[in-house]
Amino acid sequence: MELKKPYYAVIFTSVTTKDDKGYLEMAHQMELLAKSQTGFLGFESARDQIGISVSYWDSLGAIADWKMQADHLFAQKKGREEWYKWYKVRICMVEREYEFGNG
């Protein structure tokens, strides 16, 4: 994914509770919703014992708008009440990137 620099990454690191209680469905809905937001550039996610989701945005304003989007606010509240034991959000400016591909 080659994006025009600089851009911003929101890194969401989390540990979830044992019970899904609709978490995976909501996570899928939030990914689809984020993709429709102005300023959204991309998304990557991995989960094992700890979840790491990174969304990419063209501005801090777009990130602020996403944080305050009504459906996203509902998901955040539900996450704190039911799905997360712990989470941390980091917002970073990406100034440089490189990658390797073999195939």
N, C-alpha and C positions, 0 to 999 in steps of 0.2 A: 504494500500500500504506500505509494509515493504521494505525499501531501506537500503543499506549498508551506514553507517555513516562514516565520514561526507559526505554530498552532498550539493548542492546549490539549493536555491529557488529564482526564479525571480518573484516578486509580481508586477503585473501591475494593478493599480487602475485607473479607468477612469470615466469620465462623457461624454456621447456622445451628439451630436446634435439631434434634433427631427427627421430629415429626415434620413432614413436608407441608401439610395443611394448605395446599394450594400454592406453595412457593414457586415451584417450577413453572406453573402456568402464568403466574403474575410476572415472573422474570421474563418470560417470553413476550408477554404483552407490553412490558416496559421497553424491551429492546425494539419492538415494532414501533411503538410510540416515539421513542427517541429518534429513530430513523426519519420520522416525519417532521422533526423540529428544525426550524431555521438555524443554520450554523452547525448542524451535525455533520461529521466527516467520516466516522467509522466506529467499529466496536470489535473488541476481542475479549474472550472470557475463557477461564479454565477453573475447574473445581476438582479437588481431591479432598484432603482434610481441611484445607483452607481455600476459600474462593477468591479469585482475583478477576475483576472485570475492569476493563479500560475502555472508556469512551473518548472519542476525539472530537474537538470542537474548534471552530474558527476564531472564537473570541471569548473573553471572560463574560461578556454580556449574554452570549448564547448559553453559557453554563448556568448563569444566574436565572435566566428564563426557564431552563429545563428544571432546575431545582424547585421552582415555584409553580410548575405546571400542575393543575388540579389533580389529575389522575396519579401523577408521580408523588404528590404530597400524600395522597391516600395510601399508596404503596409504601412510602417511607414510614408512615404511622403504623401500618400493619406489620411491617418488618421489625420495628422496635418492640411491638407488643407480642409478636408470635414467632418470628422466624430467626432472629439474630441473637446469638449469645454475645457477640462482639462485632464491631466493624470500625474501619478507619477510612476516611476519604482524604486523598491527596490531590491537589490541583497543581499541575506543572506546565511550564512553557517548554515546548520542544523546539530547540534551535537547530539540532543536527540529528541525523539518523543514518544508519547503515544496516545492511542485511547480507546474509549469505543464503544461497540456494544451490542445491546439488541435484538438479534434475528437473 
